Amino acid sequence: MPKTLEVKCTNSECELDMFELHYTYDMPDDTAVGDFSCPYCGSTDDLEEIVL
């Protein structure tokens, strides 16, 4: 099963609460939150992984 990554944007001016990234099997093993940007505000520095 491909990995799923839950992410939240902590930018106080961003309206996005959280989103999920569903990887394919071809994603490198070292792919992390820092490789993405918020789809709403475009920030890369304000993303944090949600760890349950």
LINCOR-V449939 format. One record per pair of residues at least 24 apart in sequence whose ideal C-beta (glycine too) atoms are under 10 Angstrom apart, sorted by the first residue. I is the first residue (numbers start at 0). GAP is how many residues later the second one is. If there is no record, write none. Layout:
i->I gap->GAP
i->I gap->GAP
//
This chain:
i->0 gap->24
i->1 gap->24
i->1 gap->25
i->2 gap->24
i->2 gap->26
i->2 gap->28
i->4 gap->26
i->4 gap->27
i->4 gap->28
i->4 gap->30
i->4 gap->31
i->4 gap->44
i->4 gap->45
i->5 gap->27
i->5 gap->42
i->5 gap->43
i->5 gap->44
i->5 gap->45
i->5 gap->46
i->6 gap->26
i->6 gap->29
i->6 gap->31
i->6 gap->32
i->6 gap->40
i->6 gap->41
i->6 gap->42
i->6 gap->43
i->7 gap->25
i->7 gap->30
i->7 gap->38
i->7 gap->39
i->7 gap->40
i->7 gap->41
i->7 gap->42
i->8 gap->28
i->8 gap->29
i->8 gap->30
i->8 gap->31
i->8 gap->32
i->8 gap->33
i->8 gap->34
i->8 gap->37
i->8 gap->38
i->8 gap->39
i->9 gap->28
i->9 gap->33
i->9 gap->35
i->9 gap->36
i->9 gap->37
i->9 gap->38
i->10 gap->27
i->10 gap->29
i->10 gap->30
i->10 gap->31
i->10 gap->32
i->10 gap->34
i->10 gap->35
i->10 gap->36
i->11 gap->34
i->12 gap->28
i->12 gap->30
i->12 gap->33
i->13 gap->24
i->13 gap->26
i->13 gap->27
i->13 gap->28
i->13 gap->29
i->13 gap->32
i->13 gap->33
i->14 gap->25
i->14 gap->26
i->15 gap->24
i->15 gap->25
i->15 gap->27
i->15 gap->30
i->15 gap->31
i->17 gap->30
i->17 gap->32
i->18 gap->28
i->18 gap->31
i->19 gap->30
i->20 gap->28
//
